Amino acid sequence: MKKLMILSVCFFLALSTQAQDKTDSKMESKMDKKMANGKQKDCVMMKDGKMMQMKDGQTMMMEKDMTFPNGSMVMTDGNMKMKDGKTHMLKEGDRVMMDGKMKPMHMKKM
């Protein structure tokens, strides 16, 4: 009976380890797809009070105002003007993707 209990515990531990490995590999493959598609990373963002542009993984100062396909426009001072005329000032960490959609940046603490 004792051997049967030990065998069943080992079996369940082995199954749980395999389930975690499959989940991790799925997450890695999704991240690899996003990294392979450079457009996922391209954006403009407010960083340290300055507008920065990320293109092909490189970050540089935003040189000129940008107009996006959805009609919104981001100025070098951080103001964003929507197609309907509304304006919004970007805050620290805000980013605007190349399709014109704004998303908050998830900053990791070191």
C-alpha positions as CSV (number, residue, x, y, z in Angstrom):
1,M,0.0,0.0,0.0
2,K,2.8,2.3,0.8
3,K,4.5,1.7,-2.5
4,L,1.2,2.4,-4.3
5,M,0.9,5.8,-2.5
6,I,4.5,6.8,-3.4
7,L,3.9,5.7,-7.0
8,S,0.7,7.7,-7.3
9,V,2.4,10.8,-5.8
10,C,5.3,10.5,-8.3
11,F,2.8,10.1,-11.2
12,F,0.9,13.3,-10.3
13,L,4.1,15.2,-9.8
14,A,5.3,14.1,-13.3
15,L,2.0,15.2,-14.8
16,S,2.0,18.6,-13.2
17,T,5.6,19.2,-14.4
18,Q,4.7,18.4,-17.9
19,A,1.6,20.6,-17.8
20,Q,3.8,23.6,-16.7
21,D,6.3,22.9,-19.5
22,K,3.6,23.0,-22.2
23,T,2.2,26.3,-20.9
24,D,5.7,27.9,-20.8
25,S,6.5,26.7,-24.3
26,K,3.2,28.2,-25.6
27,M,4.0,31.5,-23.9
28,E,7.5,31.5,-25.4
29,S,6.1,30.8,-28.9
30,K,3.6,33.7,-28.6
31,M,6.4,36.0,-27.5
32,D,8.6,34.8,-30.3
33,K,5.9,35.7,-32.8
34,K,5.5,39.2,-31.4
35,M,9.3,39.7,-31.4
36,A,9.5,38.5,-35.0
37,N,6.9,41.0,-36.1
38,G,8.8,44.3,-35.7
39,K,5.5,46.3,-35.9
40,Q,4.5,45.0,-32.5
41,K,7.4,47.0,-30.9
42,D,7.1,50.2,-33.0
43,C,5.5,53.0,-31.1
44,V,6.0,56.5,-29.8
45,M,6.1,57.0,-26.0
46,M,6.5,59.6,-23.3
47,K,9.7,58.8,-21.4
48,D,11.4,61.1,-18.8
49,G,9.1,63.9,-20.0
50,K,10.3,63.6,-23.6
51,M,8.6,62.0,-26.6
52,M,10.6,59.0,-27.9
53,Q,10.1,56.9,-30.9
54,M,10.8,53.1,-31.0
55,K,11.5,51.7,-34.4
56,D,12.9,48.2,-35.1
57,G,13.8,47.9,-31.4
58,Q,15.8,51.2,-31.3
59,T,14.7,54.1,-29.2
60,M,15.4,57.7,-30.4
61,M,14.0,61.2,-29.9
62,M,10.8,61.9,-31.8
63,E,11.9,64.5,-34.4
64,K,8.6,65.6,-35.9
65,D,4.8,65.3,-35.4
66,M,3.3,62.0,-36.5
67,T,-0.1,61.2,-38.1
68,F,-1.4,57.7,-37.7
69,P,-3.7,55.6,-40.0
70,N,-6.7,56.1,-37.7
71,G,-6.4,59.9,-38.1
72,S,-4.9,60.7,-34.7
73,M,-1.8,62.8,-34.5
74,V,1.0,63.0,-31.8
75,M,3.1,66.1,-31.5
76,T,6.7,66.2,-30.2
77,D,5.5,68.0,-27.0
78,G,3.4,65.0,-26.0
79,N,-0.1,66.3,-27.1
80,M,-2.3,63.8,-28.9
81,K,-5.0,65.1,-31.2
82,M,-7.7,62.6,-32.1
83,K,-9.5,62.5,-35.4
84,D,-12.7,64.0,-33.8
85,G,-10.7,67.0,-32.5
86,K,-10.3,66.0,-28.9
87,T,-6.8,66.5,-27.4
88,H,-5.0,64.5,-24.7
89,M,-1.6,65.1,-23.1
90,L,0.4,61.8,-22.8
91,K,1.6,61.0,-19.3
92,E,4.9,59.3,-18.4
93,G,4.8,55.7,-19.7
94,D,2.0,56.2,-22.2
95,R,2.6,54.9,-25.6
96,V,0.9,55.1,-29.0
97,M,1.2,52.2,-31.3
98,M,1.7,52.6,-35.0
99,D,-2.0,52.0,-35.6
100,G,-2.8,55.1,-33.5
101,K,-4.1,53.2,-30.4
102,M,-2.8,54.4,-27.0
103,K,-1.7,52.0,-24.4
104,P,-0.1,52.4,-21.0
105,M,3.4,51.1,-20.8
106,H,4.2,48.4,-18.3
107,M,7.4,49.3,-16.8
108,K,9.4,46.7,-14.8
109,K,11.1,47.7,-11.6
110,M,14.7,46.6,-11.3
